[in-house]
């Protein structure tokens, strides 16, 4: 079978995302560089929050259709960083549903890995369209600045209670 122009075009359409993945470049629907965020989420977060970001009702809260609310709340931008670094323990309500599971800390991840996974979560599952127009992607330096807080999971829960979320 001879190679046609259409086959070549389709090949590029399929090959380009693979090439970007191999090179370690991953872009969200909004063009935000999420680096290795999708693979980190798959390896570290999807078991609880599910690959769809919808969580498990009553057990693990959804991230999809919720994370934009976290950073939109006054003083809320550091909250997702704190949750990933230090975990979360205590009852919360997300989209009208109650949750009271322990999220373990993931402070063993590098600052870049945490910023990548947060940028992925912020823009995955159609959530990029829900972000405020002035959204700035998380940067490794922003994560590094929060490491000095040395909080525990219950203190992160207390921080959450200061945000107008529930």
C-alpha positions in Angstrom: 0.0 0.0 0.0 1.5 3.4 -1.0 2.0 6.0 1.6 -0.6 8.8 1.0 -0.6 12.5 2.1 -3.5 11.7 4.4 -1.6 8.9 6.0 1.4 11.1 6.6 -0.8 13.9 8.1 -2.5 11.4 10.4 0.9 10.0 11.4 2.1 13.5 12.4 -1.1 14.0 14.4 -0.4 10.8 16.3 3.3 11.2 16.5 3.5 14.8 17.8 1.9 14.0 21.2 4.1 11.0 21.6 7.2 13.0 20.7 6.2 15.7 23.3 5.7 13.0 25.9 9.1 11.5 25.2 10.7 14.9 25.4 8.9 15.5 28.8 6.7 18.2 27.5 3.0 18.0 28.3 0.5 20.8 27.7 -3.0 21.1 29.1 -6.0 22.1 27.0 -5.2 25.7 28.0 -1.5 25.5 27.0 -0.3 25.3 30.6 2.9 23.2 30.8 2.0 20.4 33.2 5.4 18.6 32.7 5.1 15.1 34.2 1.9 16.0 36.0 -0.3 13.5 34.3 2.0 10.6 35.0 2.6 11.7 38.6 -1.2 11.9 39.1 -1.6 8.5 37.6 1.1 7.0 39.9 0.4 8.9 43.1 -3.2 10.2 43.1 -5.5 8.3 40.8 -5.9 5.3 43.2 -8.0 7.5 45.4 -9.2 10.4 43.3 -9.6 8.2 40.2 -8.2 8.8 36.7 -11.3 10.9 36.0 -10.7 13.1 39.1 -14.2 12.2 40.3 -13.0 10.5 43.5 -15.1 7.9 45.2 -18.4 9.2 46.7 -18.3 9.3 50.5 -14.7 8.1 50.6 -12.3 10.2 48.5 -13.4 13.7 47.3 -13.5 14.7 43.7 -10.9 17.1 42.3 -12.7 17.6 39.0 -15.2 20.5 39.1 -13.8 21.5 42.5 -10.2 22.6 42.4 -11.0 25.9 40.7 -13.0 26.8 43.8 -10.1 26.2 46.1 -7.8 28.7 44.4 -10.6 31.2 43.8 -11.3 31.5 47.5 -9.7 34.4 49.2 -6.3 33.2 50.4 -6.9 29.8 48.8 -4.0 29.6 46.3 -1.5 27.9 48.7 -4.1 25.4 49.9 -3.6 22.8 47.2 0.2 23.0 47.7 -0.3 22.5 51.5 -2.6 19.5 50.9 0.0 17.8 48.7 2.9 18.6 51.0 1.4 17.9 54.3 -1.8 15.8 53.7 -5.3 16.5 55.0 -7.1 15.1 58.0 -10.6 16.2 59.1 -14.1 16.4 57.8 -14.7 18.4 54.6 -17.6 18.9 52.2 -17.1 18.9 48.5 -19.9 19.6 46.1 -22.4 19.0 48.9 -21.0 15.6 49.9 -19.2 14.9 53.2 -15.8 13.3 53.4 -13.6 12.4 56.4 -10.7 10.4 55.0 -7.0 10.9 55.6 -5.0 12.1 52.7 -1.3 11.3 53.3 1.4 13.8 52.7 3.4 13.7 49.5 6.2 15.9 50.6 8.7 13.4 49.2 7.9 14.7 45.7 10.1 17.4 44.4 8.9 21.0 44.1 8.8 20.6 40.3 6.8 17.3 40.6 4.3 19.0 42.9 3.9 22.0 40.7 3.5 19.8 37.7 0.8 17.6 39.3 -1.1 20.7 40.6 -1.0 22.3 37.2 -2.3 19.0 35.7 -5.1 18.8 38.2 -6.1 22.5 37.7 -6.4 22.0 34.0 -7.6 18.4 33.6 -11.1 17.1 33.1 -12.4 20.4 31.6 -11.4 22.4 34.7 -9.1 24.7 32.7 -12.3 26.4 31.5 -13.4 27.0 35.1 -10.2 28.8 36.2 -10.2 32.5 36.5 -8.8 34.3 33.5 -5.7 35.5 35.5 -4.8 32.0 36.7 -1.0 31.6 36.9 0.4 28.1 36.8 2.0 26.9 40.0 5.8 27.1 39.9 8.4 25.0 41.8 9.5 28.1 43.8 6.0 28.6 45.0 6.0 25.0 46.4 9.4 25.5 47.9 8.2 28.6 49.8 5.4 26.5 51.4 7.8 23.8 52.6 9.0 26.1 55.4 5.6 25.9 57.1 6.1 22.4 58.4 2.4 21.7 59.0 0.6 18.5 59.8 -2.5 17.2 58.1 -4.9 18.6 60.8 -3.3 22.0 60.5 -4.0 22.0 56.8 -7.6 21.1 57.7 -7.6 24.2 60.0 -6.3 26.3 57.1 -9.1 25.0 54.9 -11.6 26.1 57.5 -10.5 29.7 57.0 -11.4 29.6 53.3 -15.0 30.3 52.2 -15.5 26.8 50.5 -18.1 24.7 52.3 
